[in-house]
Amino acid sequence: MKFSTLFSILTLIFALSCDKNKETTKTSMDIQPPKADKIAKNLEMHGDVRVDNYYWLNNKDNEEVIDYLERENDYYNKMTAHTQGFQNELFEEMKGRIKEDDASVPYFYNGYFYLTRYEVGKDYPIYSRKKESLDAPEEILFNVNEMAEGHPFFNLRGINVSPDNKWVAYGVDTISRRKYTLYIKNLETGEVLDDAIPLTTGGSTWANDNETLFYTTKDEQTLRSNKIYRHRKGDNPSNDALIYTEKDETFGTYVYKTKSEKFLVIGSFSTLTSEFQILDANNPTGEFKVFQERNRGLEYSVSHYNGYFYIVTNKDGATNFKLMKTADTNTSMENWEEVIPHREKVLLEDIDIFKNYLVISERNEGLNKIRIKRWDEQADYYLPFDNETYTTYPLQNIEFDTPILRYGYNSLTTPSSVIDFNMETKEKEVKKETEVLGGKFNKDNYESQRVWATAEDGTKIPISMVYRKGIKKNGDNPLLLYAYGSYGSTIDPYFSSVRLSLLDRGFVYAIAHVRGSEYLGREWYEDGKLLNKKNTFTDFIDASKFLIEEKYTSEEHLYASGGSAGGLLMGAIVNLSPELYNGVIAAVPFVDVVTTMLDDSIPLTTGEYDEWGNPNEKKYYDYMKSYSPYDNVEKKKYPNMLVTTGLHDSQVQYWEPAKWVAKLRDYKTDDHILMLHTNMDAGHGGASGRFEALKEVAKDYAFLLDLEGISN
């Protein structure tokens, strides 16, 4: 073929391609985003007036509000129509890695092996058990697929079998508002009793008489767990005895039974303070007695063993907690004796008690540690782990008289494993490693590492990251940076088969362990809350700058993601440093901080004053207002953004992201993408089925990949 002819053909193809691109661009430009009406409302506090033009969206009973959300959804659908096929491909790809007919490793308790399994093509689990042997016939407790039929959302939780194995209590939520109706089922006949109990947490605990059930209800409006009731099986719930009311609106309450099965325990909790009450589990009609009365700033948790309570506590300034014990007949603080002292650099997170062993979950230099200690002090050692990007944790260890510790392990490059470890012989058995189907996954194709960025104040910020081997540090890699950074909740490095859809297309995935978590101990949390909250945001920004400076990525290829309080983080960073990011995903974002924290009728508000501050006090009001994403939207350029929410969200109300997007549309000076998608059937956790949840991930990934020009 002559060069001139080839050149002419290539020119024609290029021209047609350009015309096609122009047509696509023109089509996108022709799709106009919805515009929310402005109805000014003055919000005054401490002599300061904030004007909220979109306050009216706080009413889902208003048809105009639903209409606006549906118009936003329609805009999202039109703007992403060209990726619909790709979304389906991503969904099938992610689904194809999952073993659909999967089952959990059975665990043994009180004469039965319990397991959870899934069937091919089914969204929900099947809970079952086998008596005494895994070869015994399977007894179906719940087939959630059948229970969920006809419900766009369905969640079953709190499965609680009676000591005689004949009854099971459980909670059901079909709205996604976390209002569970509690039911009791006869496991011998399959009959569900008529005594359904509404507005509970879904959890419950049986007394040892197999007749008495204790449960927690919620406040109808705030959804605060505030009352403990005693129910006798078969009775009308209206006759249930009110055992305890948590009157302090900054506290919630719950009830459980100790692993020793000797005590019923009522717990009261707030961000900074805890309190427990105990009762002999053989005497359910008796009076609960206070274990140690609440003392602001005193946190403790209790476990029972061999006549003693073991207490994980921050008593006497033990910032990273210590372990103490006391006789179960004298539980007040003056009787507590030290077992494991406080350590400046080691966070004591939890304990598991066995007949011959104490298992201690610790965190040192950001890494999970499992320590095993014999009660007779003949052994004291740690399980060995050999990298810096792993997560390990004890699993269901319900049996008391056993040398076997069951724990989980995974890393950024290694699928989750369930491991049984013999604490006497130190032998371990991998009971299961999660299969990654599809024939393409090989853990040796991926590499992970932990790096450290330097914040403006000199603090070192750890970052865990994973990518396919062979990437070049030339600034051209797309990179998704994730963080949460609140409540002391730590996002440890973890494996995700879903994430492979990004890694295999050249993405680097990174987790910034910003202040506000407990990754580097309790002080790491204290440095990212209340009047130190901005450290969370600047840590993320400094981590972003580090990744750019080290040429893992660049401003043109850096993406950020976070949900809930992590969505607040996303809102803050796009106000502070929008130029660093090409795209941002904010899921169920907590972005209207001041207004929400001033409204004590909203779920969670009063219980979170110790996390964010109480804006009824001016110093907290001023500080919140200085970073609240909604209050700090400015007339400037913002990154491409996808914002998601659920209409029934009880934790971050849908109107926060809806208002935020409406204001961003009015203020932003760029032509970047801004989309809001509301799941009209779900709440804070999104869709309830395992495959429906994957479809939501596919939408997020398609958004990122489309911005990178990747369509297959």
N, C-alpha and C positions, 0 to 999 in steps of 0.2 A: 504494500500500500504506500502511495506517495505521501511524503511528510505533509504536503499542503492539504491533501485530502484528510489525513488523520487530524491535522490541526483544525480543519473546518468542523469535523465531527465533534472533537473535544470542545471547540468553542460553542457549538450548538448545545451540547450536553450541559456545559457550564452556564450558558444563558438560560436554558430551561430550568436548571437547578436554582439559579438566582431568582428567576421568576416565581418558582415554587416557594422559595424562602420568603420572597416579598409578599406572596399571597398569604403564607402562613402568618407572617408578621402583621399584615393588614387585617387578617381575620381576627387575630388576637386583639389588635387595637380596636376593632369594631365591637368587641365584647366589653360592654361597659359595666363596671362594678356597681353594686347597689349603693345607694346613699341613704344613710340613716337621717331621719329628721332631727333637727336641733331644737331641743326644748330646754332652755336654760333653767337650772335649779341651783340656787345658792346654798352652799353648805358651809356653815360658820362654826368655828371652834377656836377658842383662845383668842378671839378678836381677829382671826384670819378667815377670809372668805375664799372658798374654792368654787368655781363655776363648773358645774357638771352638765354638759349639754346632752348627755345620753343616759342620764339617770332613769329615764322612763323605760329603758329596756329591762329594768328589774321588776318584771311582772309577766311571767309566762302564761298567765290567764288572759292576757291582753292579746287579742287576735293580731294586732299590728306587730307585736313582738314576734310572734310565731311567723308571721308573713315575712318579716325582715330576715329572720334566721333561714327561712326556706329560700329567700332570694339570694342570700349568701351561698347557700348550698348549690343553688342552680348556677351561680357564677362560678363556683369551684368546679362543678361538673363540666361546664363549657370550656373553662380554661385548661382543664386536664383531659379533655376528650381525646386529644391526639396521643395521650399516654395510656389510654384505657387498655389497649391491646398489650402494651408493655406491662401494665399493672397485673393483668391476668397471667402473663408469662412469669413475672416475678412470684406471684402467688403460687402457681403450679410448681415452680422451681423450689421454693421454700417448703411447700407441702411435700414435695418429692423427697426431701431429705429426712422426713419424719417417719418413723416406723409407726404406721397407723394402728396396727393391732398390738400395741405395746402394753406392758404391764409393769407395775412397781415390784420391787423386791419385797416379798412378804415379810411381815414382822409378827412375832408371837406375843400374845398377851392373854392371860387369864384363860388358857385352854384352847385358844383359837389362833390360827394364822390369818392375818388381815392383808388384803391386797386391793389395789386399784388398777383397773385395766381399761383399755380402749378397744373399740372395734373399728374395722376399716370403714371409712366414710362417715363415722359418727363424731359429732362435735363434743359430746360430754362423756364423763367417765362412768364406769360401772364399779360400784363398791361391793366387795364380797368378802367371805371368810370361809375357812375350812377347819373343821374341828380336829384338833390334836395332830393331824398329819396333812402334809401337802397332797397326799394321795386321796384324801377324803373327798366326798362330793362337795361341789361348790354351793354355797348358800348365798344367794343374791340379797344384799341389804338394800341397795338402791340402784336402779338403772336410770340414771339422770336423763338419758336421751328420751325415755318414755315420759318422765316427769315434766320435761321441758317443752313437750309438744304443745303448740298453740301459743307459746310465749316468745316474744321477740328477745326477751332477756330472761335468764334464769340462773340463779346461783344457790347452791346448797352448801351449807357449812355447819360446823359444830357437831359433827357426828359423835354421839356420846352413848356408849353401850353400858347398861346397868351391870352391877357386879355379878348378878346371877345369869348374865348373858341372854336374858329373855326380852329385854326392852331396849329401844334405842330412841333417844331424843335428837332432834335435828332442826335446823333453821332454814327457811326458804325466803328468798327475795326475788320477786318477779318484776320489780320496777327499776332496780339499780339505784335505790335511794338508801340502801343499807338499813332498811327497816325489815327485820326478819320476823316472820311468823314461826313460832316454835310449835313443833308437833311431836307426838309420841307414838311409836309404832310397836306393835306386838310382833317380835321376831319369830314366834312359833306359828302364828296364824296369818301374819301379813296385814292384820287389821290396823288401821290408823285411828287412834282414839279421837273422840269429838272435842277433847279439851285443847283446842288450838289457842295459842297465846300470841297476840299481836304485839308489834312494836318492841321487839327484843333485839339484843345484839346477835342472836343466833346461837350463842354459847350457853352451856348449862353444865351442871354437875350433879351426879346422884349421891345421895347419902348412902350409907352402907346397908340400909334396910330394903333397898330396891323399890321402895314406894315413894320416896320423897325426892323431889327435884328442886334445885335452887337455880334461879336464872336472873338475868339483868334486863331491865327495860330502859327505854330511852325517853327523853323529853320529846314530845310531839313536834315542837317547833325547832329547838336547837339541836336535837338528836344527841344531846349529851347523855351518856350512860349514867343514870343517877339513882336507880332504885334496885334493890335486891328483894326478890320474892321467894317464898317457899310454897311449892305446889305439891299436892298429894295426887298421885296418879289416878285418873278417872274422875276427879272432882271438877266442878265448874271453876274455871280460872278466876271468875269474879269473887270467889271465896278465898283466893290465895292470901296468905299472910304476908304483909309487908314487913320485912326483916330489918332493912336498913335504907335510909335515904341520905344520899350525899348532898348536903345543903350548900356546900361551897361551890359556886359556879365555875371556879377555875379547876375543879377536880372531876374526874370520872371514876366509875367503880366497876368491879367485876368479881366473879366468884369462881373458885376452883378447888380441887382436892389435891393434897400432897401426894407425891409418888409413893410414900409409905402407906397411903390410904388411911392414915390415922386421923387426919384433920381436914375439916372444911375451912377454907380461907376466903375472907372478903378482902379484896385489895382496893385501896383508894390511891389515885395517882394524879399528879400534875407534872409540869415540866421539871420542877425543882424539888418536889417533896413527895414522899410516899408514906402510907400507913396501912397496917394490916390488922385484921381481927381473926381470931381462930375459934373453932368449935370442934369437939370430939365428933368424928364422922359417924359414930354409933349412936349419937344422941341428937338427931336433927331438930328436935323441938327445944333444945336447950338455948342458952344465951351465949352469943358470941362475946368474946372478951378481947380488948385491945391488946395487941402484941407489944407495940411501942407507939405511943401517941405521936401524932404528927408534930414536926418541929421544922419550920420553914428552912429549906436548904438541906435537910437530912433525907437522903435517899437510901432505901434498903430493899432487899428482896429476901425471901425466906424459903429454905428447903429443909425437910425433916428426915432425920435418920437416927435410929437407935437411941431414942430418948433425948435427942438434942435437935435444936434448930440451927442450921448453918446460914449465916447472914452475909450477903455481899452488900457492902455499904461504903459510903463516903464519910462516915463518922470521923470527927476530929480532923477535918481538913484533908482526908484521904482522897485527893482529886481523882486519882486513877483507880480508886476503890481498893478495898482489902476484904479479907474473909475473916469472919468472927463466928463464934458459936455460943449457945446458951442452953441450959436445961429447958426442956419444954414445959416445966412447971414454973419457971421464973424467967419471963421473956423480956422484961423491960431493960432498957439500955445499960443501966448500971451493972447488969449481970453478964454483959457480953465479954467474951475472952478472945484474944487475937489468935488466929490460926495461920493466916498468910498475911504478912505486913504489907503496908502500902509501898509501892515502888514508883519512883519518879518517872521512869521511862517505860513502864509496862502497865497497860490497861487491863484490868481484870474484868472480863465481859460477862462470864456466866460460869456455872458449875453444873455437873451431872453426878449424881450420887448412886453408887452401887454398893453391894454388901461389903466387898473387900477393897474397893477402889474409889477414890475421888478423882474425877476428871475435870480439869480446869481449862476453860477457854480464855486465852489471853491474846493481846495484840502488842507486838513489839516492833518499833520502827516501821509501822504500817502493815506488818505481815501477821496473818493469823497463826496462832500457835495452839497446839493441843498438848497439855501437860497431864501426865498420869502419875498418880501418887497413891501408894497403898496406905490404908488406915494404920497398919502396924509399922509404917515407916521403913519397910524392907525394900521399897522401890520408889523412885522418883525420877521420871525421865520425860523427854519430849518426843513426839512423833517427828521424824525427819522429813523435811521438804527442801527441794534443791533449786528453786527459782524464786523470782520476785514478783511474778504476775499470776499468782494462784489464789484460790479461795478454798478453805476447808472449814468444816463445821460438824458437830455431832448431829446425828439424825434421831430417828425414833429409838430411844433407849428406855423403853417403858418397863422392861424386866429389871428386877432389883437384884436377884441372886444369880448373876451370870458374870463370867469373865470377859464376855464379848462386848466390845464397844463398836457400835455402828457409826460410821462417819461418812461424810461426802467430800469429794475432792473434784475440782476442775480448775482449769487455767484458761488463759486467753487462747491457747492453742490445743488444749486437751479437753475432750468432751467429759461431761459429768460422770463420775464413778460413785458407786455405793460400795463401801469397803467394810468388812467385818474384821476387827483387830482383836486378837486374843491378848489381853493385858498380862496374862501369866507367861505365855510362851513367846510373846512378841511376834507371832506369826500373823500374817494378814491374808485375807481372801477377798479378791475383787468379785463381788456378787453380781455386779452389772456395770458395764460402761455403755453409756447411751450410744446407740448406733446412729451414724450419719449415712443415710442411704443415698443412692444415686450413682455410686461408683466413682465419684470424682474427688472425694475428700481424702487427703493424706496429711496428717498433722505435720509431717516433715516439710511440707510446702510453705509453712507459715513460721513467722518469727515474732517474738514478743520481747519487750524490754521495759524497764522503768527508768525514766529520765527525770531530772530535777530542774525546774525553772526557778528563777530568782525574782521574787516580788519586789516592788519599789521600796518596801521597808526592810529588805534584805532577807526576808523569810524564804526558805527553800520550799517550793511547791512540787510535790511528786506527781508524775504523769505516767500512767500505765498505757502501753500502746501495742497494737498488733497489726501486722501487714503481711503480704506475701513476700517471700524471700526474693531478693534481687532488686528491690526498689532503689532508685537513685535519689540522693538528697540534692535535687536540683530545683526545688520549688514548684515542680509541675504536678506533684501528687495531690489529688483531692483528699481531704482529711476531714473526718467528722469528729468533733470534740464534744464529749458529753460530760455533764456534771449534775449534781443535785445540791449538796452543801447546806442542809438545814437539819434541825432536830437531833443532831449528833448521828444521823443515819449515814452509814458508810457504804458506798458503792464499791465493793471489792471487784477485782478483775475476775471476769467469769466468761465461760465459753458460750457461744451462741451459734447454732447452725444457721439461723436466719441471717446473721451478720455476714456469712460467707458470700452472700449475694452482692455485698459491697466490696469485700476484700478481693474477690475474684475479678472484679472490674476495676481494680487498681486503687481502691480507697485505702487509706490508713484510718484505723479506728483508735481513738484515744479517750481515756477517762482522766479528767483533771480532779485530783483529790484535794479540793479546795477547803479552806477553813469553813467551819460550820458542820463538818462531819467529825467523826472521832478517829479518823484514819491514823493520826499521829498522837492519839490519846485524848483525854478529856479536855485539856487546855486548847487543843485544836478546835474543839467545838465551842468553847467559851470565847475564843477569838473570832468567831463568825456568827454571833447572835447579838440581840439587843443593840446596844450602841456601838458594837463592832461589826454589824452586819455587812457593811460595805467591803470588808475584807474578802468576803465570798466573791463579790463581783470583780474586784480588782485582781484577785488571784486568778480568776478565769481569764481575764484580759491579759495578764502577764504570762500565763501559760500559752495563750494564743500567740503573743508576740515572740515567745521563745521558739515555738514550733516554726514560725515564719523565719526567724533569724537563723535557725539551724537548717533551714531549707528542706524541712520535711514537707512543707507546703508553701503557699503564698496567699495573699489577700484574695486573689482571683479564684482560689480553689479551697479556701477554708470554710467549713460549715460548722454550725453549733446546734446542739439539741439539748433540751431539758424539759421535764414535766412537773406540774404542780408547783412546789416551791422551787424546783429547777426551772419551771417556766417563768417564775419571778426573776431568776437569774438571767434568763434569756431576754426578758424585758429590760433589765437593767443594762446589760452589755450593749444592746442595740441603741440605747440612749447615750451611753458613755463613749463607745468606740465602734460605731456602725461600719466604718471604713475597713475594719479587719475581716469582715465576713461577706462571702458571696451569697450565702443563704442561711436561714435560721428556721428550725422547727421548734415551736413552743406548744407543748401539749398541756391541756387543762391548766393554763398558766394563772398563777396567783399574782395579778398585776395591779389590782386596785386596792393597795394595802391599807391606806388610811381609811377609806370609806368602810371597808369590810371590818377592820379592827375597831371601828367606832360603833358598829352595829352588833350589840350583844344578843340579838335575836337570831343571828346567822349561826348555823352549826359550826362548832369548833372555836368560835371567836374567844370566849372568855377563858377557855382552857389554854390559850396560846399567848396570853399576856407575858408569860415568862420567857417565851421564845422571841417575840418581836417587840415587846413593850406594850404598855397600855397608853394609847394616844389621848386618853382623858387627862394624862399628865403632859404638860407642854413640851418637856424635853424629848419625850418619845414621839409626840405628834410632829414636832419640827424635824426630827431625824428621819422618821418614816416618810414624811412629805419630800424630803430631799432626795430620796431614791425611788419612791414608788413609781413604777413604770408609767402608769396611766397619767399621773400628775406631772410627769416630766417629758412627755412627748413634745418635740420641738419642730419648727419648720426647717427641715433639713432632709438630706438623703438617708434612706434606710435600706438595709439589705433586702433581697428577696425573702419573703416570709410565708410560711404555712403555719396557721394557728388552728388547733383542734380543741373541741370541747364536747361535753355530753349534756343534753338538756336536763337530765335528772341528777346531775352531779351534786352530792351533798357536802363535798369538801371544798371544792372551788366552784362557786356558783357560775352557771353558764354566762351570766351577764358580764362577768369580769372580762373574759376574752372578747365578748361581743362589743362591749363599750370601747375596749382598747383598739380593736380593729377599726371601728367607726371613726375614732379620733385620729388614728394613724392615716386613714384615707384622706381625712380633711387637712392634715398637716404636712405629710411627706411631700418632698419636692422632686422626687425621682419618678421614673416610669417602671420601677422594679415590680415584680409580682408580689401581691399581698392577697392571701386567700384565707377565709375562715370556713372551716367545715364543722358542723354540729351533728353529732350522732343523736338523732331524735329519740332513740330507744334505749340509750345507755347513760351511765353515770361516770364517775371518776375513773374507773378501771377500763372503760371502753366496752367493746363487745364481749359477751360471756362465753361463747363457744371457741374452742381452740382454733378452728379454721377461720371463723369470722374475725378473730383477733389478728390472724396472719394477713387478712385482706387490708386491715388498717396499716400494718407495717409496710405492705406493698405500696400503699399510697404514699407513705413517707419516703420510701426509697425511690420511687418513681420521680418524686419532686426533686430529690437531690441529683439523681442521675440525669434527669432532663436538663438541669442547670449546667451539667458537665457535658451536655451534648451526647450522652450515652443512651442509646435507645434499644439495645439488645444485649 
